[in-house]
Amino acid sequence: MTGPQRPDRPVEGERPGGYAREHGDRPAFERRGDDRFGDRERGARQRSDRPAADRRAGDRFGGDRERGDRRGGDRVGGDRRGGRPARPAVDLPRQIAYEAIAAVHRDDAYANLVLPAMLREAGLTGRDAAFATELTYGTLRHTGTLDAIVTDAAGRDVQRIDPPVRDALRLGAYQILHTRVPAHAAVSSTVDLVRSVGPGATGFANAVLREITSRDADAWVAKLAPAPETDPIGHLALAYSHPQWIVRSFAEALGGDMGETTRLLIEDNERPPVHLCARPGLADPVALADEVGGAPGAFSPYAVYLPGGAPGDLPAVTDGRAHVQDEGSQLVADALVAAPLDGPDGRWLDLCAGPGGKSGLLGALAATRGARLTAVEVAEHRARLVAQATRGLPVTVVHTDGRTVGSDPKLPEEHFDRVLVDAPCTGLGALRRRPESRWRRQPSDLPPLTRLQRELLTAGLRAARPGGLVAYVTCSPHVVETHVTVTEAARRCGFDVDFVDARPLLPAGMPGLGDGPTVQLWPHRHGTDAMFLAVLRRV
């Protein structure tokens, strides 16, 4: 059986539809019939009156580069046409944030890929880059709640608003409700933005944004969210901007504790720190922390916390002494190596290796212990990433489907001493790092993913020698992807396996590891992504 083990793109999910508002007489800007944003001909005239710099399709950040640096909120003045001043351009950080948000919604792009490229192209650094980043990620995280608020303020479902204007309104609403930007500045800058992306909608946008300024974020939630006493899931979903099915899955994984579920949702909406992995044998984490101006991690012996910046530009990363990796991912990979094993211990396997973070750590550990890692990846371009991530380490990269264990001569059965199955999953454990994922994923993603997870785990168990170890890992706390998958695979695999208690394999003193034998890490408990770990020994 073939097929992608780790999809390159999450499956597009339903976007939140917002909350309908009951209303009586609607203001004029809401009563324009089929032309929602007013006279299209008038909009066309406005576009033709805009200065050439605003109409230049090739420069997606707008404006004439020769007019100088427009960062930090400064607007362009100057150029006149027929004695009239040019329309003010949107400041560069907000323009880039808008373009990144639009790319996510329009092109199904990933913010963590498109935004850095836009910042580099625009030459934006320091506080301006940080502001653009905050606006981008904050708006994407809070999209569900922002859409409900825009729906109410506009008197129509947010999905009926033209996409460019809709994204601009989301960006403006986020500034009004979640930043220190003064309300008048947020309204003015967003109207300027709408003037460039949907000129006929400037009056509409101005009215909607002014309505949004009439309440703070808590007051909007109090107005729009269901009562927590009668609908706790619905209340948390709107208050903390997560789809209801995800809130429900988190609550189930946390044993129905709504207080702890709330803390998790709050943490999901915080900007996560950047973690480095100091590769064992190549970098000392304390020395690396001093080198990069960071701090050693709380739990992983290889973790370094970065204060900010661009980690890919660090010399330690470019020369292969370290790589960017969440501390939770480091912990679950290290747990496999820490588990006691009788007999030979020289043949290790990473069955779902792309893009190579865990392979990089396992390869470095293998080098210190005289072992060799086989890293399997089904997607060709991801296999190349694994090869790049493990260059110079005792790692052999195999481009094939991990489920071919036993039929592929490079993946013989009962051959490997330690096996990692880092299975593709919904990624619900890393929503703080991938804010758009919460709106793309949907419950219908689960059946094909869990089937793939069982097949891969079964293949991993076949690959392990008798007495060998298999670590099953997902970056999701959903019980169907964790406990159900691992239990079903162990039951159906056709040979005996034992669960190894994973708790002693993690650093001593880690709180909240549960009753075992599996372990679930959490952002609000451990400061890591929500990684799940089960360790099995083939009998």
Rosetta blueprint (number, residue, H / E / L):
1 M L
2 T L
3 G L
4 P L
5 Q L
6 R L
7 P L
8 D L
9 R L
10 P L
11 V L
12 E L
13 G L
14 E L
15 R L
16 P L
17 G L
18 G L
19 Y L
20 A L
21 R L
22 E L
23 H L
24 G L
25 D L
26 R L
27 P L
28 A H
29 F H
30 E H
31 R L
32 R L
33 G L
34 D L
35 D L
36 R L
37 F L
38 G L
39 D L
40 R H
41 E H
42 R H
43 G H
44 A H
45 R H
46 Q H
47 R H
48 S H
49 D H
50 R L
51 P L
52 A H
53 A H
54 D H
55 R H
56 R L
57 A L
58 G L
59 D L
60 R L
61 F L
62 G L
63 G L
64 D L
65 R H
66 E H
67 R H
68 G L
69 D L
70 R L
71 R H
72 G H
73 G H
74 D L
75 R L
76 V L
77 G L
78 G L
79 D L
80 R E
81 R E
82 G L
83 G L
84 R E
85 P E
86 A L
87 R L
88 P L
89 A L
90 V L
91 D L
92 L H
93 P H
94 R H
95 Q H
96 I H
97 A H
98 Y H
99 E H
100 A H
101 I H
102 A H
103 A H
104 V H
105 H H
106 R H
107 D H
108 D L
109 A L
110 Y L
111 A H
112 N H
113 L H
114 V H
115 L H
116 P H
117 A H
118 M H
119 L H
120 R H
121 E H
122 A H
123 G L
124 L L
125 T L
126 G H
127 R H
128 D H
129 A H
130 A H
131 F H
132 A H
133 T H
134 E H
135 L H
136 T H
137 Y H
138 G H
139 T H
140 L H
141 R H
142 H L
143 T H
144 G H
145 T H
146 L H
147 D H
148 A H
149 I H
150 V H
151 T H
152 D H
153 A H
154 A H
155 G L
156 R L
157 D L
158 V H
159 Q H
160 R H
161 I L
162 D L
163 P H
164 P H
165 V H
166 R H
167 D H
168 A H
169 L H
170 R H
171 L H
172 G H
173 A H
174 Y H
175 Q H
176 I H
177 L H
178 H H
179 T L
180 R L
181 V L
182 P L
183 A H
184 H H
185 A H
186 A H
187 V H
188 S H
189 S H
190 T H
191 V H
192 D H
193 L H
194 V H
195 R H
196 S H
197 V H
198 G L
199 P H
200 G H
201 A H
202 T H
203 G H
204 F H
205 A H
206 N H
207 A H
208 V H
209 L H
210 R H
211 E H
212 I H
213 T L
214 S L
215 R L
216 D L
217 A H
218 D H
219 A H
220 W H
221 V H
222 A H
223 K H
224 L H
225 A L
226 P L
227 A L
228 P L
229 E L
230 T L
231 D L
232 P H
233 I H
234 G H
235 H H
236 L H
237 A H
238 L H
239 A H
240 Y L
241 S L
242 H L
243 P L
244 Q H
245 W H
246 I H
247 V H
248 R H
249 S H
250 F H
251 A H
252 E H
253 A H
254 L L
255 G L
256 G L
257 D L
258 M H
259 G H
260 E H
261 T H
262 T H
263 R H
264 L H
265 L H
266 I H
267 E H
268 D H
269 N L
270 E L
271 R L
272 P L
273 P L
274 V E
275 H E
276 L E
277 C E
278 A E
279 R L
280 P L
281 G L
282 L L
283 A L
284 D L
285 P H
286 V H
287 A H
288 L H
289 A H
290 D H
291 E H
292 V H
293 G L
294 G L
295 A E
296 P E
297 G L
298 A L
299 F L
300 S L
301 P L
302 Y L
303 A E
304 V E
305 Y E
306 L E
307 P L
308 G L
309 G L
310 A L
311 P H
312 G H
313 D H
314 L L
315 P H
316 A H
317 V H
318 T H
319 D L
320 G L
321 R L
322 A E
323 H E
324 V E
325 Q L
326 D L
327 E H
328 G H
329 S H
330 Q H
331 L H
332 V H
333 A H
334 D H
335 A H
336 L H
337 V H
338 A H
339 A L
340 P L
341 L L
342 D L
343 G L
344 P L
345 D L
346 G L
347 R E
348 W E
349 L E
350 D E
351 L L
352 C L
353 A L
354 G L
355 P L
356 G L
357 G H
358 K H
359 S H
360 G H
361 L H
362 L H
363 G H
364 A H
365 L H
366 A H
367 A H
368 T H
369 R H
370 G L
371 A L
372 R E
373 L E
374 T E
375 A E
376 V E
377 E E
378 V L
379 A L
380 E H
381 H H
382 R H
383 A H
384 R H
385 L H
386 V H
387 A H
388 Q H
389 A H
390 T L
391 R L
392 G L
393 L L
394 P L
395 V E
396 T E
397 V E
398 V E
399 H E
400 T L
401 D L
402 G H
403 R H
404 T H
405 V E
406 G L
407 S L
408 D E
409 P L
410 K L
411 L L
412 P L
413 E L
414 E L
415 H L
416 F E
417 D E
418 R E
419 V E
420 L E
421 V E
422 D E
423 A L
424 P L
425 C L
426 T L
427 G L
428 L H
429 G H
430 A H
431 L L
432 R L
433 R L
434 R L
435 P L
436 E L
437 S H
438 R H
439 W H
440 R H
441 R L
442 Q L
443 P H
444 S H
445 D H
446 L H
447 P H
448 P H
449 L H
450 T H
451 R H
452 L H
453 Q H
454 R H
455 E H
456 L H
457 L H
458 T H
459 A H
460 G H
461 L H
462 R H
463 A H
464 A E
465 R E
466 P E
467 G E
468 G E
469 L E
470 V E
471 A E
472 Y E
473 V E
474 T E
475 C L
476 S L
477 P L
478 H L
479 V L
480 V H
481 E H
482 T H
483 H H
484 V H
485 T H
486 V H
487 T H
488 E H
489 A H
490 A H
491 R H
492 R H
493 C L
494 G L
495 F L
496 D L
497 V E
498 D E
499 F E
500 V E
501 D L
502 A L
503 R H
504 P H
505 L H
506 L L
507 P L
508 A L
509 G L
510 M L
511 P L
512 G L
513 L L
514 G L
515 D L
516 G L
517 P L
518 T L
519 V E
520 Q E
521 L L
522 W L
523 P H
524 H H
525 R H
526 H H
527 G L
528 T L
529 D L
530 A L
531 M L
532 F E
533 L E
534 A E
535 V E
536 L E
537 R E
538 R E
539 V L
